[in-house]
Amino acid sequence: MLTDGGLRLADFTPRSQARVTATQVPRAAFRAVDVHNHLGRWLAPHGTWMVPDVGRLLADMDECNVAAIVNLDGRIGVDLEENLDRYDRRHPGRFATFCQLDWAALAEPGGIARLRRDLESAAAAGARGLKVWKDLGLTATDASGRLVLPDDPRLDEVWATAGALGLPVLIHTADPVAFFQPLDACNERIEELADQPEWWFGDQDRFPTFERLLEALESVVARFPGTTFIGAHVGCYAEDPRWVEGMLTRYPNLNVDLGGRMAELGRQPRAARALLQRHRDRVLFGTDAFPTTAADYRLWFRFLESEDESFTYAPEDRVPSQGRWDVHALGLPGDVLECLYAGNASRLLGL
């Protein structure tokens, strides 16, 4: 019994008593390409590399049947060159680095022309795609201080240039829906937001709504059919497979990756499985798990390949970081796995 008559939510860590199967999947059933990962210095502390030992990473990849990783941390200029030197050029075929543009140029005279030139220079240096982060729409501003969203007509030249250069655009627009909702007892990500308050975008005096950001994403994809887009995190709306289904049906230039959304897909496994089966040629395997470990890959393989029920998507966390629920595996058939793991990445990126 609770001696004080109460229990703080922070101290509540129940242990499931369900007797469930725990399938071990040490290697992907088919050759795999992780199209959503971070290997550079951009997100690492104190200017260090996210992956300090590339040899160890390659050994883990070989052990897990991961043929290649897309590194989204190339940035531009010196950062891009250093990432290309460390990964792509030193280990041909195992890595593909994407660039990122500096949206601060939007506040400068001639900024759009500079963004186009930077993209052309990055492609010439060896960048394999363009990563667009959520700052475009949430924090990037023009000279007047106004937020710039992805569908701003001034950016048309950038999206058209990416298409002309043959660079896929992996775009992360918005964030989980709960990050835009009130910080109250109904918010399913309240613990995560309490730990990371800067991830809350519910102040509509400062930020667009979630719906407006998705509208911007759809507008760009629709207006540039000659540019290949990869919607990060299951098209930026993993909570609603029906919305993602509609986007994939309407726009043949759109693909999606799975990065960081096991928690969302695994709590509606039948809908998720149907989506991945129906659009097997448009979904790419990606983890967004960094620093990357073999254990992360094996958990994803278990999720995609087995039929296990009710297991944690965050085995190292005392409280699952993205919400207090378990996930259920998808049990995808071989023909879907083969497309998802590497077939689609081979088509889009030559990996």
Residue pairs with C-beta under 8 A, 6 or more apart in sequence:
9 191
10 191
10 319
13 318
13 319
16 310
16 326
18 309
18 310
20 308
20 309
20 310
20 311
21 306
21 307
21 308
21 309
22 308
22 311
23 302
23 305
23 306
23 307
23 308
23 329
24 298
24 302
25 298
25 301
25 302
25 305
25 306
26 63
26 64
26 298
26 301
27 63
27 64
27 65
27 301
28 64
28 65
28 66
28 297
28 301
28 305
28 337
28 341
29 301
29 305
29 334
29 337
29 341
30 65
30 334
30 337
30 338
30 341
30 342
31 65
31 67
31 341
31 342
32 64
32 65
32 66
32 67
32 285
32 297
32 341
32 342
33 66
33 67
33 68
33 69
33 70
33 284
33 285
33 341
33 342
33 345
33 346
33 349
33 351
34 66
34 68
34 69
34 70
34 285
34 286
34 287
34 292
34 297
35 70
35 170
35 230
35 257
35 259
35 284
35 285
35 286
35 345
35 349
36 70
36 72
36 170
36 232
36 257
36 258
36 259
36 260
36 284
36 286
36 287
36 288
37 69
37 70
37 71
37 72
37 259
37 286
37 287
37 288
37 289
37 290
37 292
38 50
38 71
38 72
38 73
38 288
38 290
39 49
39 50
39 51
39 57
39 69
39 71
39 73
39 83
39 87
39 95
39 290
39 292
40 49
40 50
40 71
40 73
40 74
40 75
40 79
40 83
40 97
41 47
41 48
41 49
41 50
41 73
41 79
41 82
42 73
42 75
42 79
42 100
43 50
43 73
43 290
44 50
49 86
50 73
50 290
50 291
51 57
51 291
51 292
54 86
54 87
54 90
54 91
57 69
57 292
58 91
58 94
60 66
60 292
60 293
60 294
60 297
61 67
61 68
61 69
61 94
63 294
64 294
64 297
64 298
64 301
66 297
67 93
67 94
67 342
67 351
68 93
68 94
68 95
68 96
68 345
68 351
69 94
69 95
69 96
69 292
70 95
70 96
70 97
70 98
70 128
70 129
70 170
70 286
70 345
70 349
70 351
71 83
71 87
71 88
71 95
71 96
71 97
71 98
72 98
72 100
72 131
72 170
73 79
73 83
73 97
73 100
74 80
74 83
74 84
74 97
74 98
74 99
74 100
74 122
74 127
74 131
75 83
75 99
75 100
75 102
76 99
76 100
76 101
76 102
76 118
76 121
76 122
77 118
80 97
80 99
80 122
80 125
80 127
81 125
83 97
84 97
84 125
84 126
84 127
87 94
87 95
87 97
88 95
88 96
88 97
88 126
88 128
89 126
93 351
96 128
96 129
96 349
96 351
97 126
97 127
97 128
98 127
98 128
98 129
98 130
98 131
98 170
99 118
99 119
99 122
99 123
99 127
99 129
99 130
99 131
100 130
100 131
100 132
100 133
101 115
101 118
101 119
101 130
101 132
101 158
102 115
102 118
103 115
103 135
103 136
103 140
103 148
104 140
105 111
105 112
105 114
105 115
105 118
106 112
106 115
106 140
106 141
106 142
106 143
106 148
106 154
107 141
107 142
107 143
108 114
108 143
109 143
112 154
112 155
112 157
112 158
113 157
115 155
115 157
115 158
116 157
116 158
116 161
119 130
119 158
119 161
119 162
119 165
119 167
120 161
120 165
122 130
123 165
123 167
127 167
128 167
128 168
128 349
129 167
129 168
129 169
129 170
129 230
129 349
130 162
130 167
130 168
130 169
130 170
131 170
131 171
131 172
132 150
132 169
132 170
132 171
132 172
132 173
133 172
134 172
134 173
134 174
134 175
136 148
136 149
136 150
136 173
137 147
137 148
137 149
137 150
137 173
137 174
137 208
137 213
137 216
138 147
138 174
138 201
138 207
138 208
138 213
139 147
140 147
140 148
141 147
141 148
142 148
142 154
147 207
147 208
148 154
148 155
149 208
149 212
149 213
149 216
150 171
150 173
150 216
150 217
150 219
150 220
151 215
151 216
151 217
151 219
151 220
151 223
155 220
156 223
156 224
159 169
159 220
159 223
159 224
159 227
160 224
160 226
160 227
162 168
162 169
162 227
163 224
163 226
163 227
163 228
164 226
168 228
168 229
168 230
168 255
168 348
168 349
169 227
169 228
169 229
169 230
170 229
170 230
170 232
170 257
171 217
171 220
171 229
171 230
171 231
171 232
171 236
172 232
172 233
172 236
173 213
173 214
173 216
173 217
173 231
173 236
174 180
174 201
174 210
174 213
174 214
174 217
174 236
174 237
175 199
175 201
176 189
176 239
176 264
176 322
177 210
177 237
177 239
178 187
178 188
178 189
178 193
179 189
179 193
179 199
179 200
179 201
179 202
179 210
180 201
180 202
180 207
180 209
180 210
181 187
181 202
182 202
183 190
183 193
183 200
183 202
184 190
187 193
188 323
188 324
189 322
189 323
191 319
191 324
192 199
192 321
192 322
192 323
193 199
193 200
201 207
201 210
208 216
213 236
214 236
214 237
214 243
217 231
217 236
218 247
218 251
220 229
221 229
221 231
221 247
221 251
221 253
221 254
222 250
222 251
224 253
225 251
225 252
225 253
226 253
227 253
228 253
228 255
228 348
229 251
229 253
229 254
229 255
230 254
230 255
230 256
230 257
230 284
230 348
231 244
231 247
231 254
231 255
231 256
231 257
232 256
232 257
232 259
232 286
233 257
233 258
233 259
233 260
233 261
233 288
234 241
234 244
234 256
234 257
234 258
234 261
234 264
234 265
235 243
235 244
235 247
235 248
235 254
235 256
237 243
237 244
238 244
238 261
238 264
238 265
239 264
241 265
241 268
241 271
241 272
241 274
241 275
242 271
244 256
244 275
245 275
245 278
245 279
247 254
248 254
248 255
248 256
248 279
248 282
254 282
255 282
255 283
255 284
255 344
255 348
256 282
256 283
256 284
257 283
257 284
257 285
257 286
258 265
258 283
258 284
258 285
258 286
258 287
258 300
258 340
259 286
259 287
259 288
260 287
260 288
260 289
262 299
262 300
262 303
262 313
262 327
263 313
263 314
263 320
263 322
263 323
263 325
263 327
264 322
265 272
265 303
265 327
265 330
266 272
266 303
266 313
266 326
266 327
266 328
266 329
266 330
267 325
267 326
267 327
267 328
269 327
269 328
269 329
269 330
272 330
273 330
273 331
273 332
275 283
276 283
276 330
276 332
276 336
276 340
277 332
277 333
277 336
280 335
280 336
280 339
280 340
281 339
281 343
281 344
282 344
283 339
283 340
283 344
284 340
284 344
284 345
284 348
285 300
285 304
285 340
285 341
285 342
285 345
287 296
287 297
287 300
289 296
289 297
289 300
295 315
299 313
299 315
302 308
302 311
302 329
303 313
303 327
303 329
303 330
304 329
304 330
304 332
304 337
304 340
305 329
305 331
305 332
305 337
306 329
306 331
307 329
307 331
308 328
308 329
309 328
309 329
310 326
310 327
310 328
311 326
311 327
311 328
311 329
312 320
312 326
312 327
313 320
313 322
313 326
313 327
314 320
314 321
314 322
332 340
342 351
345 351
